[in-house]
Amino acid sequence: MKKLFLLFIFISLTPLIYGQTEEDLSMLLGGMVKSDKWIIRKDAFEEEFIGNVYYENEMYKIAADKALSKRKDKTYELSGNVFLSRTEDNTTITLSAGRVFYNQKKDTGFALAAKKAQVKIVYTTPENVYTLLANKVEFSNKANSFKASGKVQLSDKENTLKAEEVTFDRDSGIFEALSVRPIMLGKNKDGSYALEADKMVVNTTTGKFNATGKPQGWLTMEKSLITQENFKHSRK
């Protein structure tokens, strides 16, 4: 599985949803944000923006139904039709969710799905489009970890991975897909393929790939178009 481009999503998403600088977070403070209503709670060091919340500069766009900033706790929350985007060097990363929370002190956060739609993260480059769908996405900048759970789907133009849970540890470079028989489908230069197993582990540093727990799949050669039995893993 040489074309594991979809794993690049996890590396590329970090500028958008990992901990931002103090300067970046200031966009949620003061009158820079447009909204229908702006409430300041001086004693609690809180600011809340309600209704058609919107912020934009040359790099970022933020939209939500509500935004809450707690300066003392250094926590920031967006809720209701949340949309975030960052554009830089011909690449764009967007996130759509029902709720997004970030704790700057702990440098951790999460994104939760809306009632009728999953969390959706899209990374667009001139060469490809990488998409992540999940019910919940959790991230920790200090621990350098990333987790997506609940009907997870990772895809690019030619590859798709479906699982109940995927994790990525940036320090070790280990990516794992597990729970309820994750399956990977796609194409490479040799043809189309499919792989199913109880657990899939990729070391993004070494490139080593391991599928365990009754792995099975096939590779259909584009030239010969032999049956799917061309490539079938032995069960463990």
C-alpha positions as CSV (number, residue, x, y, z in Angstrom):
1,M,0.0,0.0,0.0
2,K,2.5,2.6,-1.2
3,K,0.0,5.3,-1.9
4,L,-1.1,6.0,1.7
5,F,-1.5,9.6,0.9
6,L,-4.6,9.9,3.1
7,L,-2.3,9.6,6.2
8,F,-1.0,13.0,5.2
9,I,-4.2,14.4,6.5
10,F,-3.1,14.0,10.1
11,I,0.2,15.8,9.6
12,S,-1.3,18.6,7.5
13,L,-4.3,19.4,9.8
14,T,-2.2,20.4,12.7
15,P,-1.7,24.1,11.7
16,L,-5.5,24.5,11.8
17,I,-6.6,22.7,14.9
18,Y,-3.5,22.3,17.1
19,G,-2.7,25.0,19.6
20,Q,-2.6,28.5,18.1
21,T,-0.4,31.4,19.3
22,E,-1.6,34.1,21.6
23,E,-1.8,36.4,18.7
24,D,-4.0,34.0,16.7
25,L,-6.4,33.5,19.6
26,S,-6.9,37.3,20.0
27,M,-9.2,37.1,17.0
28,L,-11.9,35.9,19.4
29,L,-11.4,38.9,21.7
30,G,-12.8,42.4,21.5
31,G,-14.7,44.0,18.6
32,M,-12.9,42.2,15.9
33,V,-15.6,39.6,15.7
34,K,-18.9,40.4,13.9
35,S,-22.0,39.0,15.6
36,D,-25.7,40.0,16.3
37,K,-25.0,40.2,20.0
38,W,-21.9,40.8,22.1
39,I,-21.9,40.1,25.9
40,I,-19.0,41.1,28.2
41,R,-18.9,39.6,31.7
42,K,-16.1,41.7,33.3
43,D,-16.1,39.9,36.7
44,A,-15.8,36.5,35.0
45,F,-13.4,37.7,32.3
46,E,-15.7,36.3,29.7
47,E,-16.9,37.5,26.3
48,E,-19.7,35.8,24.4
49,F,-20.7,36.4,20.8
50,I,-24.2,35.3,19.7
51,G,-25.8,35.0,16.3
52,N,-24.0,35.0,12.9
53,V,-20.6,35.1,14.5
54,Y,-18.0,35.8,11.8
55,Y,-14.3,36.7,11.6
56,E,-12.0,36.8,8.6
57,N,-8.5,37.9,7.8
58,E,-6.1,37.1,5.0
59,M,-5.4,33.7,6.4
60,Y,-8.3,32.6,8.6
61,K,-12.1,32.4,8.4
62,I,-14.3,31.6,11.4
63,A,-18.1,31.3,11.5
64,A,-20.5,29.9,14.1
65,D,-23.8,30.5,15.9
66,K,-22.0,31.2,19.1
67,A,-18.5,31.9,20.4
68,L,-17.4,32.0,24.0
69,S,-14.0,33.2,25.3
70,K,-13.0,32.7,28.9
71,R,-9.8,34.8,29.3
72,K,-9.0,33.6,32.9
73,D,-9.3,29.9,32.0
74,K,-7.9,30.5,28.5
75,T,-10.6,28.4,26.9
76,Y,-12.4,29.1,23.6
77,E,-15.6,27.5,22.4
78,L,-17.5,27.7,19.1
79,S,-20.9,26.1,18.7
80,G,-23.6,25.8,16.1
81,N,-22.7,25.5,12.4
82,V,-19.0,25.9,13.1
83,F,-16.7,26.5,10.2
84,L,-13.0,27.2,10.3
85,S,-10.6,27.6,7.5
86,R,-6.9,28.5,6.9
87,T,-5.4,29.3,3.5
88,E,-1.7,29.5,3.0
89,D,0.7,28.7,0.1
90,N,-2.0,27.4,-2.3
91,T,-3.3,25.0,0.3
92,T,-6.6,25.3,2.3
93,I,-7.7,23.4,5.4
94,T,-11.3,23.6,6.5
95,L,-13.2,22.2,9.4
96,S,-17.0,21.9,9.8
97,A,-18.5,20.8,13.1
98,G,-21.3,21.3,15.6
99,R,-18.9,22.3,18.4
100,V,-15.2,23.1,18.7
101,F,-13.5,23.5,22.1
102,Y,-9.9,24.5,22.8
103,N,-8.0,24.8,26.1
104,Q,-5.0,26.9,25.6
105,K,-3.4,26.1,29.0
106,K,-3.5,22.4,28.4
107,D,-3.1,22.8,24.6
108,T,-5.8,20.3,24.0
109,G,-9.2,20.4,22.3
110,F,-11.9,18.6,20.4
111,A,-14.5,18.9,17.6
112,L,-17.9,17.3,17.9
113,A,-20.3,16.5,15.1
114,A,-23.6,18.3,14.6
115,K,-26.9,16.3,14.9
116,K,-27.2,15.8,11.2
117,A,-23.6,15.9,10.0
118,Q,-20.2,14.5,11.0
119,V,-17.1,16.6,11.7
120,K,-15.6,17.2,8.3
121,I,-12.0,18.3,7.7
122,V,-10.8,18.9,4.2
123,Y,-7.2,19.6,3.2
124,T,-6.9,20.8,-0.4
125,T,-3.7,21.1,-2.3
126,P,-3.1,21.7,-6.0
127,E,-2.5,18.0,-6.4
128,N,-5.1,16.4,-4.2
129,V,-8.0,16.7,-1.8
130,Y,-7.8,14.9,1.5
131,T,-11.0,14.4,3.6
132,L,-11.6,13.2,7.2
133,L,-15.1,12.4,8.5
134,A,-15.8,11.4,12.1
135,N,-18.2,11.9,14.9
136,K,-15.5,13.2,17.2
137,V,-12.0,14.5,16.7
138,E,-9.6,15.0,19.7
139,F,-6.2,16.6,19.7
140,S,-3.4,17.3,22.1
141,N,-0.5,19.5,21.0
142,K,1.6,18.7,24.2
143,A,1.2,15.0,23.7
144,N,1.5,15.4,19.9
145,S,-1.5,13.1,19.5
146,F,-4.6,13.1,17.3
147,K,-7.7,10.8,17.6
148,A,-10.8,10.5,15.4
149,S,-13.7,8.2,16.4
150,G,-17.2,7.2,15.3
151,K,-17.7,6.1,11.7
152,V,-14.3,7.5,10.6
153,Q,-13.6,7.8,6.9
154,L,-10.2,9.1,5.5
155,S,-10.0,9.6,1.8
156,D,-8.1,11.2,-1.0
157,K,-8.9,11.1,-4.8
158,E,-8.0,7.4,-5.1
159,N,-7.9,5.9,-1.6
160,T,-10.4,5.4,1.2
161,L,-10.0,4.1,4.8
162,K,-13.0,3.3,6.9
163,A,-12.8,2.5,10.7
164,E,-14.4,3.1,14.0
165,E,-11.3,4.8,15.4
166,V,-8.0,6.1,14.1
167,T,-5.1,7.6,16.1
168,F,-1.9,9.3,15.2
169,D,1.1,9.9,17.5
170,R,3.4,12.5,15.9
171,D,6.3,11.7,18.1
172,S,6.5,8.0,17.2
173,G,5.0,8.4,13.8
174,I,2.5,5.6,14.5
175,F,-0.9,5.6,12.8
176,E,-3.5,3.1,13.9
177,A,-6.9,2.2,12.5
178,L,-8.9,-0.2,14.6
179,S,-12.3,-1.5,15.8
180,V,-15.0,-3.1,13.8
181,R,-12.8,-4.4,10.9
182,P,-11.3,-1.2,9.3
183,I,-11.2,-1.5,5.5
184,M,-9.0,0.3,3.0
185,L,-9.9,0.7,-0.7
186,G,-8.1,2.4,-3.5
187,K,-5.8,2.4,-6.5
188,N,-2.1,2.5,-7.0
189,K,0.1,2.2,-10.1
190,D,-0.4,-1.6,-10.2
191,G,-4.2,-1.6,-10.0
192,S,-7.1,-1.4,-7.5
193,Y,-6.9,-3.0,-4.1
194,A,-8.9,-3.7,-0.9
195,L,-7.7,-4.7,2.5
196,E,-9.6,-5.6,5.6
197,A,-8.3,-6.5,9.1
198,D,-9.0,-6.1,12.8
199,K,-6.2,-3.6,13.1
200,M,-4.0,-1.6,10.8
201,V,-0.8,0.0,12.0
202,V,1.5,2.3,9.9
203,N,4.8,3.7,11.0
204,T,4.9,6.9,9.0
205,T,8.6,7.4,9.9
206,T,9.8,4.0,8.5
207,G,7.0,3.3,6.1
208,K,6.3,-0.1,7.7
209,F,2.7,-1.3,7.4
210,N,1.1,-4.1,9.4
211,A,-2.4,-5.5,9.3
212,T,-3.3,-8.0,12.0
213,G,-6.4,-10.0,13.0
214,K,-7.6,-12.1,10.1
215,P,-6.3,-9.7,7.3
216,Q,-7.7,-10.3,3.9
217,G,-8.0,-8.5,0.6
218,W,-7.2,-8.4,-3.1
219,L,-5.3,-6.6,-5.8
220,T,-6.8,-6.4,-9.3
221,M,-4.2,-5.8,-11.9
222,E,-5.2,-3.1,-14.4
223,K,-3.4,-4.7,-17.3
224,S,-4.4,-8.3,-16.9
225,L,-7.7,-7.7,-15.0
226,I,-7.4,-11.1,-13.3
227,T,-10.0,-11.8,-10.6
228,Q,-9.8,-10.5,-7.1
229,E,-8.2,-13.7,-5.9
230,N,-4.9,-12.3,-7.4
231,F,-4.0,-10.9,-4.0
232,K,-5.5,-12.5,-0.9
233,H,-3.9,-12.5,2.5
234,S,-3.7,-15.6,4.6
235,R,-5.9,-15.5,7.7
236,K,-4.1,-15.3,11.0
